[in-house]
């Protein structure tokens, strides 16, 4: 059991015995979790989506020749959710040593919230329900191959040439209720739930004996829905070593991004931060989607270096959700420290 000890507490105290302001050196940038639109699931533990899989086709006919009835085809896909839970427990007497138990608890609660946020963002990209059944499947599980023979959406996975296990990915996501979004259980609340149990739940030592303790419960239930696979693109196999991004002849990220962006269905009409998708006389009006790119810090720095070196004018400042950000062809660039630089080659 992981309890805060007297040694842990002493490392958080100033010489005068008061609680020190802690430098949060382990905090990270995890913009995808902040940006992901959340939709209430249509089930308590999963979300069922109906997709059109085939359109009807007409027949070329001659005079006195009829045409057969036709129909479209559809299928249903079920997306799961996972429940992430943690408890913070502090010995009541220990927490009160510094004279401000609420501040001690707040520090520990902040650490739990940051830790769970990082974990959830990591699952958003790398979760795999097939290998870890308690997790939901993340983006990498849906875009796991560059071979068209293995998956239809492999056309949206670009091979940037890296081999081995020192690779990273850049993601272009069209976030929206009809494209890529998160889900939370039907009838529940979205996001990280925080419940202060106070000191009514006793702690137990290794022998089973009770002691008074402060307890906080954290729980976060969510899943990922890739409703329209065309609105997610993965630039995979980007080598981050001196043989790739950090070397004298790195891959041209802007050339790769150009091919990727124009793979989006909306690219022929407009490439911008906010688009409206798929309208026709037969379809209902679709809600807006928001395009954004996500990458780790190594790829983000390399993109800036290439922009400076090549005097690239395609990077420009814009406003995204009230914050100034840099964008490529009006698509905001986001950073996530949970996008790894240790990915194995995607084949």
Order of alpha helices (4+ residues) and beta strands (2+ residues): alpha-alpha-beta-beta-beta-beta-alpha-alpha-alpha-beta-beta-beta-beta-beta-beta-beta-beta-alpha-beta-beta-alpha-beta-beta-beta
